[in-house]
Amino acid sequence: MAGALAPSRTASNHLCHSDDPASTNGPSPTGLALTNGPALTISHARSLRALPLHLLRTSSWVDQWPVRLDAGELATLLSTLRAGSEAASARLADNAMAHATASIGGVTGQLSSSWPPQGPHDVVAALHRILTRSRFLKGSRSCYPLETAVGQMAPFVQARLPITILTIGFPFKQHDNGLKAAGPWPDLAELGALLRLKELHDAFAAVYPPGLRIVVLNDGGYSRPRGWAEMRRYRRQLRRYAQLLGLEDAARFCDQSCFVARLLGPRGWARREQHRRRFRELITSLAGSPRSLDSASGIDQRLAEELPRALLVNVPSFRDILWSLVYSVPVPARAGVEPRRWACEVLAWPDGFSAPELSPEIVSARREVVGCAWQDTVNYLAASLADAAADVARRFPPHVRLATVASRPGCSGFSYLGGSTLLPWHGTGCLDGRGLLCAEFLVSLDHRNFLPVYSDLIGDDQPLLMVPFARTLFTQGRRRVDPTLLATARLRHR
């Protein structure tokens, strides 16, 4: 889904197969002003709604000092990230095997005589310990107890087959309103997310040599219409990242619509599409014309009266979808106003229409935003209900599900980058002042004086990442990222 939903009922996680004016590195009045305050940190906000948009600074001064990584600097960044990730995988595997050895009566540290264990249960226990460490875990461990892991993984272990891990995501970059990301390309946030999957794969393979088979269902266009050209470009770059990281043999990227259509077969898919059209007509009639965001609660009440309770159990509410999507749709431009500043004004109170002091332009823009989000919500909810009616989840082959939106029973909650748990495609990749790879909203990074960093990896139309102004240097005629920051870049451990 385009926005990170607050879970309702039970959260929906459907299963589906220049020049620089500075001439020295010493402190200057400008430099001191830029590095005061929260200049080295990120906000940890999980939604644009959590940010004081009307107060954020969106000045374009950062565009006057772009930073570019040359080939050597890019190589340093990537090799540093990979080395740290490989070391973390090795530590996780060693700790899991030591714990398992001690649990089955061996001596910690003497793994050669007692590892691997003979029973699949002991192997799964070690793998379960890896999967539920804080480096990967999102949400509560109680959603994925050992007993559930044994039931899902033991058949693979008994057959000595790679364990299928399935996750849904990487739809497209959320750049429509300009506040989350600068453009449509996957950036360092997505690269870091794939590196996290590689980390998990390598740790599993060290304990259980058949390793993992990672299936990523790209859900762009599945519940909301989206241009194919943009999604193809996004997915092509994802595969390039996977190759750079050595993940291409372990990960399979699939279009969710095609995957589910193959699962259901022609007749099953046709029935699912009939359900979707019927639900879309019903929701449209119940929702009526776009109104305030809070009025959406009444739509959920009417849906509950029209549809079986069981059908709604694992489906997000109209209200929660709408509150998410309103921060993800395009904001109509206003001539003469900087686009990010205007988007902040519109989205600070997206359904504030009635105050007498409001200009006609902002009222019109807010109504257009709510109307667009309203229509997308109808489409999203109709698709979710159609999946439930067609019982799509039960058609999947055996697998372990990684729940990346909200943890729920039977699924292992999974966090790609830790921290705020903002999904990579909902924000912009950055390194904070300590070198931690994070996803953060572009508008927040602007406000916190982060600079855009470009690279030939994705070109000049969009930064690959952003870094704090204080972690850059002006040397040899150009502004560069502090080499120490590149040499200490790493994924968060929680």
Secondary structure as GFF3:
##gff-version 3
##sequence-region A 1 494
A	DSSP	alpha_helix	29	35	.	.	.	ID=ss1
A	DSSP	three_ten_helix	48	50	.	.	.	ID=ss2
A	DSSP	three_ten_helix	53	55	.	.	.	ID=ss3
A	DSSP	three_ten_helix	60	64	.	.	.	ID=ss4
A	DSSP	beta_strand	67	68	.	.	.	ID=ss5
A	DSSP	alpha_helix	71	103	.	.	.	ID=ss6
A	DSSP	alpha_helix	120	131	.	.	.	ID=ss7
A	DSSP	three_ten_helix	141	143	.	.	.	ID=ss8
A	DSSP	alpha_helix	146	158	.	.	.	ID=ss9
A	DSSP	beta_strand	163	169	.	.	.	ID=ss10
A	DSSP	alpha_helix	188	207	.	.	.	ID=ss11
A	DSSP	beta_strand	212	218	.	.	.	ID=ss12
A	DSSP	alpha_helix	228	245	.	.	.	ID=ss13
A	DSSP	beta_strand	251	255	.	.	.	ID=ss14
A	DSSP	alpha_helix	256	287	.	.	.	ID=ss15
A	DSSP	alpha_helix	296	306	.	.	.	ID=ss16
A	DSSP	alpha_helix	309	312	.	.	.	ID=ss17
A	DSSP	alpha_helix	318	325	.	.	.	ID=ss18
A	DSSP	alpha_helix	339	348	.	.	.	ID=ss19
A	DSSP	alpha_helix	360	389	.	.	.	ID=ss20
A	DSSP	three_ten_helix	392	395	.	.	.	ID=ss21
A	DSSP	beta_strand	400	403	.	.	.	ID=ss22
A	DSSP	beta_strand	412	413	.	.	.	ID=ss23
A	DSSP	three_ten_helix	424	426	.	.	.	ID=ss24
A	DSSP	beta_strand	428	431	.	.	.	ID=ss25
A	DSSP	beta_strand	436	440	.	.	.	ID=ss26
A	DSSP	alpha_helix	442	447	.	.	.	ID=ss27
A	DSSP	beta_strand	450	454	.	.	.	ID=ss28
A	DSSP	beta_strand	465	468	.	.	.	ID=ss29
A	DSSP	three_ten_helix	469	471	.	.	.	ID=ss30
A	DSSP	beta_strand	472	475	.	.	.	ID=ss31
A	DSSP	beta_strand	478	481	.	.	.	ID=ss32
A	DSSP	alpha_helix	483	487	.	.	.	ID=ss33
A	DSSP	beta_strand	490	491	.	.	.	ID=ss34
###
